[in-house]
Amino acid sequence: MRRQFPLNGLAGASALALAIGHFANPVRPASDLLSTPATAPSIAVYVDSVAGEVLGTTEADSRVALRTRSALSAFGTVMRSLSHERALESAFRSFYAYQAKHPTKVRKPLLYFVDYGLPATAKRGYVFDMEKLSIVDGPFTVAHGRGSSTSRFGVPTLFSNRHGSAATSLGLYLAQETYRFSGTASGGRYTSIGLRLQGVSGSFNSNARSRGVVAHGAPYVTASQAGRSEGCPAVDQQRAKTLMPMLANGALVFLFAPDEHWLKSDPWITG
């Protein structure tokens, strides 16, 4: 488990300058270079675009835009490779917009974020504290649904809300209760802690709870790669013991991919 890394001191122009520098010439481990798109995303572009939304909107919209911009400025200086320039912007905007609309439901300021634009061999999961603007944990490997990719360790490209699809569903989720999870891997049964999820991105993930899409621990997720689930954002079993109770009953989960139809239609991204 990674210790919290405070970022909220990186505000304003200095933070934006750092963000631009970080993404203009990213320094990445060789393992990242093997699995990350050649064109590095520019968070700085989206910091500026969000800033442009602050004027001429409602007070609530302005507050969401300002908080999104602050989070982008802070996290953009330390985040590792992302699949798309809108990965963090869409996640942070969704978190703050849902929190503003449903303050009594978001009882914890935590956001479990997964970038499914990266392959299963990449460390594509994080947990953010959206009040302190700190990284609680990450990056770490996360599984995607077997219905979302044809190869075991590839990049998921198919996403579905349909029952029986075994695919990952994109969008925003509200973390609910934990329970004793039981699954099958390599022909044997295993148990772990599970976290039930309520999909709140309309038709993109509304069936999550009835489909049994949950966050849980799994033996097929290791530090270097993640096998495929039935659509669940599963993590390694040891990490699940800590993260799932931490997220339960009031945190938010955001599953991202560079899917243009979803980006243009998710209610929490488009407002």
C-alpha positions as CSV (number, residue, x, y, z in Angstrom):
1,M,0.0,0.0,0.0
2,R,1.4,3.4,-1.0
3,R,1.5,6.1,1.6
4,Q,-0.5,9.2,0.8
5,F,1.4,11.7,-1.4
6,P,0.1,15.2,-0.7
7,L,-0.4,17.3,-3.8
8,N,-2.6,20.2,-2.7
9,G,0.4,22.6,-2.4
10,L,0.8,22.4,-6.2
11,A,-1.8,25.0,-7.1
12,G,-2.0,27.8,-9.5
13,A,0.5,28.8,-12.2
14,S,3.5,26.8,-10.8
15,A,1.5,23.6,-10.8
16,L,0.3,24.2,-14.3
17,A,3.9,24.8,-15.5
18,L,5.0,21.6,-13.9
19,A,2.1,19.7,-15.5
20,I,3.1,21.0,-19.0
21,G,6.7,20.1,-18.4
22,H,5.9,16.6,-17.2
23,F,3.8,15.7,-20.2
24,A,5.9,17.4,-22.8
25,N,8.9,15.2,-22.0
26,P,7.6,12.3,-19.9
27,V,10.3,10.1,-18.2
28,R,8.9,6.6,-18.3
29,P,10.3,3.2,-17.3
30,A,11.1,0.8,-20.2
31,S,8.1,-1.3,-19.2
32,D,5.8,1.6,-19.7
33,L,7.2,2.4,-23.1
34,L,6.4,-1.1,-24.3
35,S,2.7,-0.8,-23.5
36,T,1.8,2.9,-23.8
37,P,0.7,4.8,-26.9
38,A,3.5,6.7,-28.5
39,T,1.8,10.1,-28.2
40,A,1.8,11.3,-24.7
41,P,-1.4,13.0,-23.5
42,S,-1.3,16.6,-22.5
43,I,-3.2,17.3,-19.3
44,A,-2.2,20.9,-19.5
45,V,-4.5,21.4,-22.5
46,Y,-7.5,20.2,-20.5
47,V,-6.5,22.4,-17.5
48,D,-6.9,25.4,-19.8
49,S,-10.1,24.1,-21.3
50,V,-11.7,23.5,-17.9
51,A,-10.6,27.0,-16.9
52,G,-12.5,28.4,-19.8
53,E,-15.7,26.9,-18.5
54,V,-15.6,28.8,-15.2
55,L,-17.1,32.0,-16.6
56,G,-20.6,32.1,-17.9
57,T,-21.9,29.0,-16.1
58,T,-24.0,28.4,-13.1
59,E,-22.5,28.7,-9.6
60,A,-22.6,24.9,-9.2
61,D,-21.0,24.3,-12.6
62,S,-18.3,26.9,-11.8
63,R,-17.5,25.1,-8.6
64,V,-17.2,21.8,-10.4
65,A,-15.0,23.3,-13.0
66,L,-12.7,25.0,-10.5
67,R,-12.3,21.9,-8.4
68,T,-11.6,19.8,-11.6
69,R,-9.0,22.3,-12.7
70,S,-7.3,22.2,-9.3
71,A,-7.2,18.4,-9.3
72,L,-5.8,18.3,-12.8
73,S,-3.1,20.8,-11.9
74,A,-2.1,18.8,-8.8
75,F,-2.2,15.2,-10.1
76,G,-0.9,16.0,-13.5
77,T,2.6,16.6,-12.1
78,V,3.0,13.1,-10.7
79,M,0.8,10.8,-12.7
80,R,2.4,8.1,-14.8
81,S,1.5,7.4,-18.4
82,L,-2.2,7.6,-19.4
83,S,-4.0,6.4,-22.5
84,H,-5.7,9.7,-23.4
85,E,-5.6,13.4,-22.5
86,R,-9.1,13.2,-21.2
87,A,-8.6,10.3,-18.8
88,L,-8.2,12.3,-15.6
89,E,-10.4,15.3,-16.7
90,S,-13.4,13.1,-17.3
91,A,-12.8,11.2,-14.0
92,F,-12.4,14.3,-11.8
93,R,-15.3,16.2,-13.5
94,S,-17.6,13.2,-12.9
95,F,-16.5,12.9,-9.3
96,Y,-17.2,16.5,-8.4
97,A,-20.4,16.8,-10.5
98,Y,-21.9,13.7,-8.8
99,Q,-20.7,14.9,-5.4
100,A,-22.4,18.3,-5.9
101,K,-25.6,16.6,-7.1
102,H,-25.7,13.9,-4.4
103,P,-23.7,15.2,-1.4
104,T,-25.3,12.7,1.1
105,K,-24.4,9.7,-1.0
106,V,-20.7,10.6,-1.4
107,R,-19.7,10.0,2.2
108,K,-16.0,9.5,1.4
109,P,-13.7,11.8,-0.7
110,L,-12.1,8.7,-2.4
111,L,-12.0,7.9,-6.1
112,Y,-10.9,4.5,-7.5
113,F,-9.8,5.2,-11.1
114,V,-8.9,2.7,-13.8
115,D,-7.5,3.6,-17.2
116,Y,-8.7,0.8,-19.5
117,G,-7.0,2.4,-22.5
118,L,-3.9,0.7,-21.2
119,P,-3.2,-3.1,-21.5
120,A,-3.6,-5.6,-18.6
121,T,0.2,-5.6,-18.2
122,A,0.2,-1.9,-17.3
123,K,-0.3,-0.5,-13.8
124,R,-3.6,1.3,-14.6
125,G,-5.3,1.7,-11.3
126,Y,-5.2,4.5,-8.6
127,V,-7.1,5.5,-5.6
128,F,-7.2,9.3,-5.1
129,D,-8.2,11.5,-2.1
130,M,-10.2,14.2,-3.9
131,E,-10.2,16.6,-0.9
132,K,-6.5,16.4,0.1
133,L,-5.5,15.9,-3.6
134,S,-3.3,13.0,-2.7
135,I,-2.7,9.5,-4.1
136,V,-3.8,7.0,-1.5
137,D,-2.6,4.0,-3.6
138,G,-1.2,3.3,-7.1
139,P,-0.4,2.7,-9.7
140,F,-1.4,-1.0,-9.6
141,T,-2.7,-3.6,-12.0
142,V,-6.4,-4.1,-12.5
143,A,-8.4,-6.8,-14.4
144,H,-10.9,-6.1,-17.1
145,G,-13.8,-8.3,-18.4
146,R,-13.0,-11.2,-20.7
147,G,-15.7,-10.0,-23.0
148,S,-13.8,-6.7,-23.5
149,S,-10.7,-8.1,-25.2
150,T,-9.8,-11.1,-27.4
151,S,-6.4,-11.5,-25.9
152,R,-5.7,-12.2,-22.3
153,F,-3.3,-9.3,-21.7
154,G,-4.3,-6.9,-24.4
155,V,-6.1,-3.5,-24.3
156,P,-9.9,-3.8,-23.8
157,T,-11.9,-2.4,-26.7
158,L,-15.4,-3.7,-26.2
159,F,-17.6,-2.4,-23.4
160,S,-21.1,-3.4,-22.5
161,N,-23.9,-3.0,-19.9
162,R,-25.6,-6.1,-21.2
163,H,-26.2,-9.2,-19.0
164,G,-24.1,-12.1,-20.0
165,S,-21.5,-10.0,-21.9
166,A,-18.7,-10.6,-19.3
167,A,-17.5,-7.1,-20.4
168,T,-16.4,-4.1,-18.5
169,S,-18.9,-1.2,-18.3
170,L,-17.4,2.3,-18.5
171,G,-18.5,5.2,-16.3
172,L,-19.1,6.3,-12.7
173,Y,-20.1,4.0,-9.9
174,L,-21.1,4.5,-6.3
175,A,-19.3,2.1,-3.9
176,Q,-21.7,0.2,-1.6
177,E,-21.3,-2.6,0.9
178,T,-18.6,-5.2,1.2
179,Y,-19.3,-9.0,1.3
180,R,-17.5,-12.3,1.1
181,F,-16.7,-12.9,-2.5
182,S,-16.3,-16.3,-4.0
183,G,-14.9,-17.0,-7.5
184,T,-13.1,-19.5,-9.7
185,A,-9.6,-19.3,-11.2
186,S,-7.5,-22.0,-12.8
187,G,-10.2,-24.6,-12.1
188,G,-10.3,-24.0,-8.4
189,R,-12.5,-21.9,-6.0
190,Y,-11.1,-18.9,-4.1
191,T,-12.6,-16.4,-1.7
192,S,-11.8,-12.7,-1.2
193,I,-13.5,-9.5,-0.1
194,G,-15.9,-8.0,-2.6
195,L,-17.3,-4.5,-2.9
196,R,-20.7,-4.0,-4.5
197,L,-21.0,-1.2,-7.1
198,Q,-24.0,0.8,-8.2
199,G,-23.6,2.1,-11.8
200,V,-24.7,5.8,-12.1
201,S,-23.8,6.5,-15.7
202,G,-27.2,5.7,-17.1
203,S,-27.3,3.1,-19.9
204,F,-23.5,2.6,-19.8
205,N,-23.4,0.8,-16.4
206,S,-26.9,0.8,-14.9
207,N,-26.9,-3.1,-14.8
208,A,-23.7,-3.4,-12.8
209,R,-25.3,-4.5,-9.5
210,S,-27.7,-7.0,-11.1
211,R,-24.9,-8.3,-13.3
212,G,-22.7,-8.9,-10.3
213,V,-20.0,-6.5,-11.4
214,V,-18.0,-5.8,-8.2
215,A,-14.6,-4.7,-7.1
216,H,-12.8,-7.7,-5.5
217,G,-9.5,-9.5,-5.0
218,A,-8.4,-12.2,-7.4
219,P,-5.4,-14.6,-7.7
220,Y,-5.1,-13.9,-11.4
221,V,-4.1,-10.3,-10.7
222,T,-0.4,-9.9,-9.8
223,A,2.0,-7.0,-9.6
224,S,3.0,-7.5,-13.2
225,Q,-0.2,-8.4,-15.0
226,A,-3.9,-8.9,-14.6
227,G,-6.0,-11.8,-16.1
228,R,-9.6,-11.3,-17.2
229,S,-12.6,-11.1,-15.0
230,E,-16.4,-11.3,-15.7
231,G,-16.4,-7.5,-16.0
232,C,-15.1,-6.6,-12.6
233,P,-12.3,-4.2,-11.8
234,A,-10.5,-6.8,-9.7
235,V,-7.1,-6.2,-8.0
236,D,-4.7,-8.5,-6.2
237,Q,-6.1,-10.2,-3.1
238,Q,-3.8,-8.5,-0.6
239,R,-4.6,-5.1,-1.9
240,A,-8.3,-5.8,-1.9
241,K,-8.2,-6.5,1.9
242,T,-7.2,-2.9,2.5
243,L,-8.9,-1.0,-0.4
244,M,-12.4,-2.5,-0.4
245,P,-13.3,-1.5,3.2
246,M,-11.7,1.9,2.6
247,L,-13.9,2.5,-0.4
248,A,-17.1,0.9,0.9
249,N,-20.3,2.9,1.6
250,G,-19.6,6.2,-0.1
251,A,-16.6,6.4,-2.3
252,L,-16.8,6.6,-6.1
253,V,-15.3,4.4,-8.8
254,F,-14.5,5.6,-12.4
255,L,-13.7,3.2,-15.2
256,F,-12.2,5.1,-18.2
257,A,-11.4,4.1,-21.8
258,P,-10.9,6.3,-24.9
259,D,-14.3,5.4,-26.3
260,E,-15.6,8.4,-28.1
261,H,-19.3,7.5,-28.0
262,W,-19.2,7.1,-24.2
263,L,-17.1,10.3,-23.7
264,K,-19.7,12.3,-25.6
265,S,-22.7,10.7,-23.9
266,D,-21.9,9.9,-20.2
267,P,-24.1,12.2,-18.2
268,W,-21.5,13.0,-15.6
269,I,-18.9,13.9,-18.2
270,T,-21.1,16.0,-20.5
271,G,-23.0,17.7,-17.6
